[in-house]
Amino acid sequence: MFAGKAMIVTGSGSGIGAATARRLACEGAAVLLADIDVGRAEAVAARIRAERGRALAMRCDVASAEDNEMVAAACAGEFGGIDGVYLNAGMLGPAESFDAIDMARFDPLVGVNLRGPLNGMATALRHVRPGGAVVVTASLAAVMGLPSGPIYAATKHAVLGLVRSAAPAFAARGLRVNAICPGRVDTPMIGVTDEAPLVSPEELAVLPVGGPLDPQHIAEIALFLLSRAAAAINGQAIVADVGMSAAIGAGR
């Protein structure tokens, strides 16, 4: 599916990002894994190389425009260009109600969850080759409220505003940009450290309403949106919550 393509995945040291990077490599892509924790990214890259894939790891603070540019330059230099970017890096932050918001946590969350996608999308618009695509990890909290994380929800709502507003500019360059809004996914972000093994997409588990999902469930959606099979989809938010938001009381 991605033979001869070069892809960037941020937040690729674990969870959804790691699963997506590995699946892209399985499908023939050369992958640059960018993560604030370069050691974790390098461990995933080494695994890809051990499986005879092409991968390079780099440290990247997604809140830094300079870091985003360095990652893009490294991908182009190592792999000959950029054909797609998955902006997956995110930060959940501690649980807190609206009436107990600690403003000291505001800037870090906005930096990773909003400035990060903005930087990544702006960089991708300049560097991704025509015909390519960008995917951003939002959240179910981008389309619903989250009483235990109002700042987190606000940043993810803003991400959808960016994606929808940027779609015409991307289309003008022959590109697409879309968001995925996952429900609960078992990743280190929520304290789940056990890694689900990758399986053939046809063998992915069919889940009960609300999940929880494995990282690969989201990775497969990212691969679809990055592929030419999704050529008609631009500026959209794909909710992947196994029906949790489909009806009042679902999954409870």
Summary of the structure (lengths in Angstrom):
residues: 252
radius of gyration: 16.9
end to end distance: 38.0
largest distance: 51.4
contacts: 896
relative contact order: 0.15
helix: 46%
strand: 15%
